Amino acid sequence: TIQRLAIPVLADQQIGDIEVFVHDGKIHLFHLTLPAHQNVGHWVSDDALHWRQLPHALTVGPRGALDDGQIWTMTVFKWQDEFRMLYTAITKHENSFVQRVSIASSNDLLTWKKHPEVLVEPDPRWYVRDPKVRKKSAFRDPFPWIVNGTIHMLVTAQDKTKPVLRQGCVAHYSSRDTIHWKAHPPLYSPGRWYDCEVASLYKIGKYHWLFFGGRESAEVRVVRARDWRGPYQQASSSPVLPPWNDNGRCCYFRGQWLFFHWYRQPPSIFNAGLAGYGYNHPKQRYVFCLPKELRETASGQLELMGFKGISGLHRGKPCLATGIKSQRVDGLGLRTKLSHRTFKDFEWTVTIRKVTGVAAGLVLRSDRPGVNALWLR
């Protein structure tokens, strides 16, 4: 058997975009609460597997406040002797058509004080600011990158120089005090996507890796550069995971990089007839996933691996599955039935050797049509 995991699950809400932050040997998970976006949830873990819920970090402000409507994606970092949280502030009267970035501070990661005097907006020199140009004037999902005492903030925005449906970019702002912010041209503006959402930047190995998502497909993309300022090039390891695995966040924990994300059930599962993402549909489920180990390969690509911490949960002796049978299925290669036995909990180790073809992988299905499935390439 395997010890029970304690994965963050909400009774009456869904877990949305996440942030992971390591402090004093513990991982703190901050997350949006869907569909209302009224709070920023907070959990803590000693091992990245068992999580304990803490009080909400932030709640929407009173009527008339800059965040009286909703709170969107946030990030946490340490600045001098305090912790800071950059977050997306939405006012009720603007109905999310206008998005801004604000900040809160804390001494202990538990009690947070908002600073309404800090309100960062898109600079019209480089970014779309008028919501009449598009349905929404995007300016959200802040992420800090600190270099030599300067905070460089990455923000989801739209490049006004690009075609309307290809304006998605990662905006660039900087500050020396977290209060006053200076706008710069986009850090990354490929002219390929509608949005470059929830961007985050990490130095892993010899490259800087810029992660982001997009509305065209629910997946985490990644580009790389030698210098954090770019230029960024498409990585062959992009997208990082199959579709519907969304909002990747990384942290360095106990000598290794861990990749966290959440999984969004595709609309086809509940036959909602939705177009695109199907955000916030009452039947759609959002699941916080187990961490993956992340490393840069010798060829300069990213590689995701299973989290070795799971192996420490085993009790008893390993069991070898027997009676393995394979059957060829058109378009899917080999379909393999591992065993006639039933396992309530299991860890599976498999080695795949590709002899011919472009790629090889696994599809783990929990239903016959494969709608509820995990695709591993």
N, C-alpha and C positions, 0 to 999 in steps of 0.2 A: 504494500500500500504506500501511498504518498501522503505526507502531512497536508492538511487543508490549507490552501492559500487564502489570503485575505485581500482580495482585489477590490479597489474602490468601486462600489455600486450604490447608486442613489435610489431610494424607494419611490419617490414621486417626480424625479427629474432625470435628465440625461447629462452625462459628462461631455462637455464640448472641448474646445481648444485647451491644450495643456501647457504647463511650464514646469520644468524640474530644476531644482536648485539644491546643491549640496552644502551643508553647514554642520560642523561638529560631528562628522561621521554619519550623518543622516541625510536621506533624500527627502526634500519637501516637494510635494506635488500641489500645484495650484491649477485650478481648472474653471472654465466657464460652466454655468448651469443652464441647460436648455430645457424648454424652448424660451423661457421668459428672460434669460440673461439678467437676472436680478441680483445675483451674488457671484463672488469668486470663492469657490470651494478650496479647502486646504486639508491635505493629508500628510502624514510623515511615515517614513519607513526606515528600518535599520538594515534591511537586506534587499530592497527593491522588489520583494515578493509579498511581504505581509505589511499591510497599511493600517494606520490608525487615524480615524477622522478627528480633525480639530475644528474649532469654530470658524465660520466664514471670515475670510480676510477682508473683503470689501462688500458693501451693499450699496445699491443705487441711492443717490442723494435725495433730499426733500424736493418738493415742487419748486421749480425755478432754478435748481442747481444745474451745473454743466453736465451732470450724469444722472439726471432724474428719470431718464427713459430706460436706458440699458447700459450695461458694462460689457464691452467686448474684449478681445484677446489682450493678454497682459504678459509682462515678463518681470523677473525679479533679479536684482544684482546688488552687490555691496559697493557702497561708495563712501570712502573715508571710514567713519565709525558707525554708519547707519546702513540699513537696508532700504533700497528704493524699489518701488514697483511702478513701471510705466504701464499705462492701460488706456484702452480706447473708451472715450466718453461719448455717450449718445444722449441728446436731449429729447424729451418727449414731444415738444411742439414741432420739432423738425423731422420727426418720424424716421430717424436714421438716414435721411438723405444727406446730412452733413455729419462728417466724422472728424473728431479731434483727438489729440493725445494729451493726457494729463498725468499727474504723478502723485504717489503717496509714499510716506516714509514710515519706518518702524525701527525700534531698537531690538526687538526679539522675534520678528517674523510672525508674531501672533496679533499684536495690536497695531493697527495702521492708521495714520493720520493723512487725510487728503490735503492737497495744496491747490485749491481752486485758482490761485493766481497764476499757475502754470498751465497754459493752454496753447498747444502747438497746432498750427493749421498749415495746409498746403501753400507753399509759396508760388504765386501765379507766374513767376518767371520761368519755372520749369514744370509745374504740376497743375493738373486740372483742378480748379477750385469751384467753379460754378456748377451746382447739381443740375442745372437746366441743360448743360451740354450732354450729360449722361444721366441715367436714372438716379445714380448716387455719385456724389463727389468723394471718392475713396481716399481715406487717410486713416489707417488703422494698423493694428498688429505691431506695435513698436518692439524693437529688439536692440539692446545695447552691445557695443563692441568698444572696449576701452583700450586706448593706445597712448602711452606716455602722458597720463593724466588728463586726457581728453576723451569724453564719451561720444562715440559716433553712434547715432541712432538710425536703424534701418526701419522703414515704414512702407506698408502697402500703399501705393499711390498710382496715379496715371500720368504718363509722360505726354504733355500737350503737343509734342512734335510728331507723335506717331498717329496712325489711323485709329479711328474711334474704337474699333473692336480689337485693336492690338496695342493699346496704350499701357498695359500692365507693366509696372516697373517696381524696383526696390528703391525708394527715395532715401536720401542721405541728409542727415542733420547732425550738428555737432554742438557740444556744450562743455564748459569747464566747471560748471557748478550745478547742473541738472535743473536750473531755473531759466536761464537765458539760452536760447537755441538759435543757431545759425544754419540757414538752408544752403545746400549744395546741389549740383546736378545729380541725376540718378546714379547710384552705385552700379545698378544693373538694369538695362532697358533693352531687351532683345527684340522688341517689336513683333512678338510671336503670339502672345496670349492676352486675354482680356484682363486678367489680374495675375500678379505674383504674390500670393497671399502667405501670411504667417512666415515670413522669411526669418532665418536664423543663420548665424555664421560661426564656424568653429575651425580651429587650426588642428588638424589631425594628420600626423606624419609630416610630409614636406609640403603639403598643399593646404590652402584655405578652401573650405567647403561651404558653399552657400546653398542652403535648403529652402525650398518654397513649394507652395501648392498652387492650384489653379482651378477655375470653374469649368474648364473644358473637360476635365477628367479628375475624379477624386483620387489623387495620388500625390506622393511626395517626390518632387524633382530635385536634382542637385547639379550644380555646376562648380567648377574648380578654378583656382588661380594661384600662382606662386605668391603674389602679393595680395593683401586683403582689399586693396583698392582696385584690383583687376589688372588687365581684362579677364573676364570669366569665360570659360569654354565649357561646352557640354561634356559631361562625363558619361562614359559607356555604362556606368552603374546606375544611370538615371532611366526610369524612375527607380527609387530605392526598393519599393515593395509593390506588389500587384495593386490594381485599382481598389478603391474603397478603404485602403489603409491610409489614414490622413494625419496631418499636423505632426510631423516629426520633431522631437526635441532631444537633445543630447546632453549628457553630463559626464564628467570624469569622476568615477567612483571606485575607490579601492584599487587603483592602479590600472583601470581599464575604462574605455569609452563605452557607455551604454546608450542605446537608442530607444526612446519611448514614443509611442503613438497610440492613436485610438482607431477603432474600426467602425465604419459606418455601413449598416446593412444596405445593400443596393435596393432601389425602389422595386425591382422585380420580385423581391422576396414577399412583399405584402401586396403586390399587384395594384399599386396606388395610381398608376397611370401618370406618374410625374415626369416632367422634363428635367434633364440635367441632374442636379444633386438631390433634389427633394428635401431641402433643408427643413428641419423642424416639423416634419410630418408626424402627427401623433402616433402613427404605427411604426415609425422608424426607430431602430435601436442603435445606440452608440455604446461601444464597449471599449473600456480601457484594457490594453493588451499587455502581455508579459514583455519585459525588456529583451532586447537583442544586444549582443556584443558587436561592436563596430570597430573596424581597423582598416588601415590603408595597406593594400597589397604591394608587392615588390614592383608591379607594373604601374603603380600610381592610381589604382581604382579603389573604391570603397567596397568592403565585404561585410555582410551581416552574417552573424553566426548565432547559434543558440546560446542562451545565457547559462553558463556553467553552474551558477548558483542553484539552479533547479535540482542538480544532481544531489545536493546535500539534503534534499527532502525525502530521499528514499528510506524506507524501512524494510528490512528483510533482504532476501536474495533475489537477484535478477532472474527473470523468467524468459526463456527463449521461445519465441513464437514458432510453431511448427505447422506443417501442412500448407506451405505456401504454394499457391497456384497462380499462373499468369494466363491471360487471354488477350489476344490482340483486338483492339477496338478501332474502327476507322476514325481517323482524325485525332485520336487520343493516344496512340501507341499501345502500350500494354496496360491492361487492367489487372491488378493483383489483389487477391484476397489473402490477407496475412494469415488468418487463422479462423477456425470455426468457434474458437473460444471467445468469451466475453470478458473484457477488461474494464473495470470501472475507472481506474487511473493507470496511465502507462507513460513511459518515456521510450521513444523509439529512436534507435541509432541505425542509420542506413548509409551505404556508400554507393554512389551512382557513377558509373564510368561511361562517358559518351563516346561511342565508336564512330557513328556517322550522324549527319544532320546538323542543324544550327544550334539547338539547345536541348537540354534535358531537364526534367524536374519531377515534382510530385504534385498530385492533386489529392488532398485529404477531404473526403466528402462525408457529410453527415445526413445526406438525403440522396435519393436516387437521381434526380435531375442535375445535382451538383450546384444548386443555387446557394445552399449553405456549404461553402467549401473554402479551404485554404490552399492557395496556389503557391508553390515554392519552385522557383526556377534555379 
